[in-house]
Amino acid sequence: MGGGAYTMADTTALDDTTRQTTKTLFDPSDITLDINEIIGDAGQTALKNAWADVTDNPYNFEVRFSQGDKRRIKAKVVSHEYMVGGATSIRMIKAKLEPTTDATYVAAP
């Protein structure tokens, strides 16, 4: 998280001897989350509700990592799927977020 790409525009003038480009719009890349499902978890319920919301509004998210750091981002939930493996597998959720802003990094305490 926190990556992305700029769209490049060709700004070459007729009198230029080499091609000229400039950065235009920034596109923060989509974020795919693989989550161990915990029945009744408030955050996972909020994620599912954001996915089910048809108003196309972005939501504020805070993704926490096992190392203690976290990312804050405003995004739309564009997919929410359950993944089921074999008899020894944990049921997982795969969700895809489409950011509307770049992620803010918060270091572990």
C-alpha positions as CSV (number, residue, x, y, z in Angstrom):
1,M,0.0,0.0,0.0
2,G,1.1,3.5,-0.7
3,G,2.1,2.8,-4.3
4,G,0.6,3.8,-7.5
5,A,1.4,5.4,-10.8
6,Y,1.1,8.7,-12.6
7,T,-0.5,8.9,-16.1
8,M,2.1,10.5,-18.4
9,A,1.1,13.1,-21.0
10,D,3.0,13.8,-24.2
11,T,3.9,17.5,-24.1
12,T,6.3,17.6,-27.1
13,A,6.2,20.9,-29.0
14,L,6.7,21.0,-32.7
15,D,10.2,22.7,-32.2
16,D,11.4,20.1,-29.7
17,T,14.2,17.7,-30.8
18,T,13.3,15.0,-28.3
19,R,10.0,13.8,-26.9
20,Q,8.8,15.6,-23.7
21,T,6.4,14.2,-21.1
22,T,4.9,15.3,-17.9
23,K,3.1,13.6,-15.0
24,T,-0.6,14.2,-14.9
25,L,-3.1,12.3,-12.7
26,F,-2.0,10.1,-9.9
27,D,-3.6,6.6,-9.7
28,P,-3.1,4.9,-6.3
29,S,-3.1,1.2,-7.1
30,D,-5.8,-1.1,-6.0
31,I,-5.4,-2.9,-2.7
32,T,-6.2,-6.6,-2.4
33,L,-6.7,-7.9,1.2
34,D,-6.7,-11.6,2.2
35,I,-8.3,-11.8,5.6
36,N,-8.9,-14.7,8.0
37,E,-12.6,-14.5,8.6
38,I,-13.7,-13.9,12.2
39,I,-17.5,-14.2,12.6
40,G,-18.9,-11.1,14.3
41,D,-15.7,-9.0,13.8
42,A,-16.9,-5.3,13.6
43,G,-14.2,-4.4,11.1
44,Q,-15.0,-7.2,8.7
45,T,-18.8,-6.5,9.1
46,A,-18.1,-2.8,8.2
47,L,-16.0,-3.9,5.2
48,K,-18.9,-6.1,3.9
49,N,-21.4,-3.3,4.5
50,A,-19.2,-0.8,2.5
51,W,-19.1,-3.3,-0.3
52,A,-22.9,-3.7,-0.3
53,D,-23.4,0.1,-0.3
54,V,-24.6,1.0,-3.8
55,T,-24.2,4.8,-3.3
56,D,-20.6,4.7,-4.7
57,N,-19.3,6.6,-1.7
58,P,-15.7,5.9,-0.5
59,Y,-15.1,4.9,3.1
60,N,-12.3,5.5,5.5
61,F,-10.2,2.4,6.3
62,E,-7.3,1.6,8.6
63,V,-5.4,-1.5,7.7
64,R,-3.3,-2.9,10.6
65,F,-0.3,-5.2,10.0
66,S,1.1,-7.8,12.3
67,Q,4.3,-5.8,12.8
68,G,2.2,-3.0,14.4
69,D,2.3,-0.4,11.6
70,K,-0.9,0.6,9.8
71,R,-2.2,2.5,6.7
72,R,-5.1,4.8,6.6
73,I,-6.9,5.2,3.3
74,K,-10.2,6.4,1.8
75,A,-11.4,3.8,-0.7
76,K,-14.4,2.1,-2.4
77,V,-14.8,-1.6,-1.8
78,V,-15.1,-3.1,-5.3
79,S,-15.2,-6.8,-4.4
80,H,-15.8,-9.0,-1.4
81,E,-15.6,-12.8,-1.8
82,Y,-15.4,-15.7,0.6
83,M,-12.7,-18.3,-0.2
84,V,-13.1,-21.8,1.2
85,G,-10.3,-24.3,1.1
86,G,-10.0,-28.0,2.2
87,A,-11.0,-29.4,5.5
88,T,-7.9,-27.9,7.3
89,S,-8.2,-24.5,5.7
90,I,-9.5,-21.4,7.5
91,R,-12.3,-19.6,5.7
92,M,-10.9,-16.4,4.2
93,I,-12.2,-13.1,2.8
94,K,-10.7,-11.6,-0.3
95,A,-11.6,-7.9,-0.7
96,K,-10.4,-5.4,-3.2
97,L,-10.2,-1.7,-2.3
98,E,-10.0,1.1,-5.0
99,P,-8.4,4.1,-3.2
100,T,-9.6,7.6,-3.9
101,T,-6.5,9.0,-2.0
102,D,-3.0,7.8,-1.4
103,A,-2.4,5.8,1.8
104,T,-1.1,7.5,5.0
105,Y,1.6,5.5,6.8
106,V,1.5,5.3,10.6
107,A,4.6,3.7,12.2
108,A,4.4,1.1,14.9
109,P,4.8,2.5,18.4
